[in-house]
Amino acid sequence: MKRVKTVLTAGLILLIAIQFIPVNSNQDVQIKATDLNRIYPVPLQVQAILKNSCYDCHSNYTRYPWYSNLQPISGWMASHINKGKKELNFSDLGSYPLRKQQSKLKAIINSIHDGTMPLVSYLFIHKKAELSETDKTLVINWIEKTKDSLSLLKKE
């Protein structure tokens, strides 16, 4: 019994101690010139879908829930966001070469078709981020149109 109490006390002390480990937040104050919405004419409906379902992990504008201030959750979220931004960052899309922009747009379509994005773990907590069939169609149609315009730019 004494051993269990010691382990629980040590665990509690550790849990309290890790609360003082700072984690950088992912919240720019300004929209960058390289942001998706600045480089392409994105319809308002598509903007709303992307901001609701994608931007938390794939931009510099994360909306943090209250529990994100608690460790180890904040560390896990920061790691998750960094991985998401490394794969695709809508805030920096305009800085990518045209070929990479086209590739990333195609990857978004594939992720939507495969159902791999948004992640199930994200949807578990953010039910409103789930893409309806209408949302999927709107985003895919807009991306196809945008991707085609990039193909024309590459040929010039």
C-alpha positions in Angstrom: 0.0 0.0 0.0 2.8 2.4 0.9 4.5 1.7 -2.5 1.2 2.5 -4.4 0.9 5.8 -2.4 4.5 6.7 -3.2 4.0 6.0 -6.9 0.7 8.0 -7.0 2.4 10.9 -5.2 5.3 10.9 -7.6 3.0 10.8 -10.5 1.0 13.7 -9.2 4.1 15.8 -8.6 5.4 15.0 -12.1 2.0 15.9 -13.6 2.1 19.3 -11.8 5.7 19.9 -12.7 5.2 19.4 -16.4 2.5 22.1 -16.4 5.4 24.6 -16.3 6.9 23.4 -19.6 6.1 26.1 -22.1 4.7 25.2 -25.6 4.7 27.7 -28.5 1.3 28.6 -29.8 0.5 28.5 -33.5 -1.3 31.8 -33.8 0.0 34.5 -36.2 -1.5 37.9 -35.8 -1.5 38.7 -39.5 -2.5 36.8 -42.6 0.7 36.2 -44.6 1.0 37.3 -48.2 1.7 33.6 -49.1 -1.6 32.4 -47.5 -3.9 30.4 -49.7 -6.6 33.0 -49.5 -4.2 35.7 -50.6 -2.8 33.9 -53.7 -6.0 32.3 -55.0 -9.6 33.5 -55.3 -11.2 31.1 -52.8 -15.0 31.2 -52.6 -16.3 32.1 -49.2 -17.9 28.6 -48.7 -14.7 26.9 -49.5 -12.8 29.2 -47.2 -15.2 28.4 -44.4 -14.8 24.7 -44.9 -11.0 24.8 -45.0 -10.8 27.0 -41.9 -13.2 24.8 -40.0 -11.8 21.4 -41.0 -8.1 22.0 -42.0 -6.6 25.2 -40.7 -6.1 24.1 -37.1 -3.3 21.7 -38.1 -2.4 23.0 -41.6 -1.9 26.8 -41.1 -0.5 29.4 -38.7 -3.9 30.0 -37.2 -4.9 27.3 -34.7 -8.0 27.7 -32.6 -7.0 26.2 -29.2 -9.6 24.6 -26.9 -9.3 25.2 -23.2 -7.6 21.8 -22.5 -4.7 22.7 -24.8 -3.2 24.6 -21.8 -2.7 21.3 -20.0 0.5 19.2 -20.3 1.0 16.6 -21.8 -2.0 17.5 -24.1 -0.4 20.8 -25.2 2.8 19.1 -26.1 1.0 16.4 -28.1 -1.0 19.1 -29.9 2.1 21.1 -30.7 3.7 18.1 -32.1 0.6 17.2 -34.1 0.3 20.7 -35.5 4.0 20.9 -36.5 3.7 17.6 -38.4 0.6 18.8 -40.1 2.2 22.1 -41.1 5.3 20.3 -42.3 3.1 18.2 -44.7 1.0 21.2 -45.8 0.8 24.8 -44.6 -2.0 26.9 -46.1 -0.3 30.0 -44.7 2.8 29.3 -46.8 1.3 27.7 -49.9 2.2 30.7 -52.0 5.9 30.3 -51.2 5.9 26.8 -52.7 7.0 26.4 -56.3 4.1 26.0 -58.7 4.7 22.3 -59.2 4.6 21.7 -55.4 1.5 23.8 -55.0 -0.2 21.7 -57.7 1.0 18.5 -56.0 -0.3 19.7 -52.6 -3.7 20.5 -54.1 -3.9 17.1 -55.7 -2.9 15.5 -52.3 -5.8 17.3 -50.7 -8.2 15.8 -53.2 -6.8 12.4 -52.6 -7.0 12.8 -48.8 -10.7 13.9 -49.1 -11.5 10.9 -51.4 -9.6 8.5 -49.1 -11.3 9.9 -46.0 -7.9 10.3 -44.4 -8.4 14.0 -43.7 -9.5 15.4 -41.4 -8.0 12.8 -39.1 -10.4 10.6 -37.1 -8.6 11.7 -33.9 -9.4 15.3 -34.8 -13.0 14.6 -35.7 -13.5 12.7 -32.4 -13.2 16.0 -30.6 -14.3 18.4 -33.4 -17.5 16.9 -34.7 -18.3 20.0 -36.8 -15.1 19.6 -38.8 -16.4 16.5 -40.5 -16.8 17.0 -44.2 -20.3 16.5 -45.7 -20.6 15.2 -49.3 -21.5 18.8 -50.3 -18.4 20.1 -48.5 -16.2 17.5 -50.3 -17.7 18.4 -53.7 -17.3 22.1 -53.2 -13.6 21.8 -52.1 -12.7 19.3 -54.8 -14.3 21.3 -57.6 -12.6 24.4 -56.5 -9.2 22.6 -56.2 -9.6 21.1 -59.6 -10.3 24.5 -61.1 -7.3 26.1 -59.3 -5.0 23.2 -60.2 -5.9 23.5 -63.8 -5.1 27.2 -63.7 -1.7 26.4 -62.3 -1.1 24.0 -65.2 -1.7 26.9 -67.6 0.8 29.1 -65.7 3.5 26.3 -65.9 3.1 26.2 -69.7 3.6 30.0 -70.1 
